[in-house]
Amino acid sequence: MNVRRLIPTAALAGALALAAPALTACSGTPSAGAADGRLAVTASFYPMHFLAEQIGGDRVQVASLTKPGVEPHDLEITPKQTAQLGESDVVLYLKGLQPAVDEAVAQAGVKNTVDAATLTKLDAHGPGGHDHEGAHGEEAGHSEEAGHSEGDGHSHGEAGGDPHVWLDPSKYAEIAKGVGAALEKADPGHAADYRKNTDELVGKLTALDTEFKDGLKNTATRTFITTHAAFGYLAERYGLDQEGISGVDPESEPSPARMKELQERAKKENVTTVFFETLASDKTAKSLAADSGLKTDVLDPLEGITDKSQGADYFEVMRSNLKNLQKALGAK
């Protein structure tokens, strides 16, 4: 690892040198070529971490750059974490979601880096309620009335694409296949294990996709309001219309005009519920709900799992999301 190339200043280089020996103890991440023979995988945040664990099984040791409870969009990378990247056999991340991670990955020079944004097509989701051409519009589950997430201040992908692809089980399955191929390449001796685990995970994601299609087929309304407009792909996949209060950044304040527009839309579309999430404040959602006579509930963007999450892993939380959507939309 070239410390001078990773961290150019002397002060940070010193911090890096101090941090490196403690990496295995603190993060649980073995260095490349560890004695136990497992791959050292560093994931940028929970959806990547989950894929690594599900596909890698006991052949990998996985560490995440984003700790539970931390809002991933705002992550800052420490010198120790940059060192962790440099010691990794494989790095999994989603370019465009976390600028600090993108920069650190570029510095680290790890041979096997996997950018999930290259493994499926990203769409540029516009303001809620406006139609755009989808990535796979011909596939079942899409609707010409599909809604999309609202824009925010983040750089989303190479061509302005919305990065929240993991909330569409079909797109997440495409990413899983790419991650599996990357692990096979990094550790060809155990390729059969990675292939088997990938196939099993893709099968589970396909089943989840079917659950969502069937569960949201007949509803009293197709419109839902959420503080964190991260559900553009989910809405597009299942023919729903997402209305974001304040865009993809859940902490930003909506304008009075936007709040009024949402109140009118809620009345027109028979919306019953304003959704908020576990990692951000529910103040805005509750304010809009109170002013509009609506209920509130949780719709989790699954950027991290905490003890407040409605489930212990991706599948459990997604099924909780489905139940909450069914209730809010009046599923029959």
Secondary structure, DSSP 4 states (H G I P E B T S, - for coil): --HHHH--SHHHHHHHHHHGGGHHHHH-PPPTT-TT--EEEEESSHHHHHHHHHHHGGGEEEEESS-TT--GGG----HHHHHHHHT-SEEEE-TTT-HHHHHHHHHH--SEEEEGGGSS------STT-----TTTTSTT--TT---PPP-SS--TTTT----GGGSHHHHHHHHHHHHHHHHHH-GGGHHHHHHHHHHHHHHHHHHHHHHHHHTSSBS--EEEESS---HHHHHHTT-EEEESS-S-TTSPPPHHHHHHHHHHHHHTT--EEEE-SSS--HHHHHHHHHHT-EEEE----S---TTSSSSSHHHHHHHHHHHHHHHHTB-
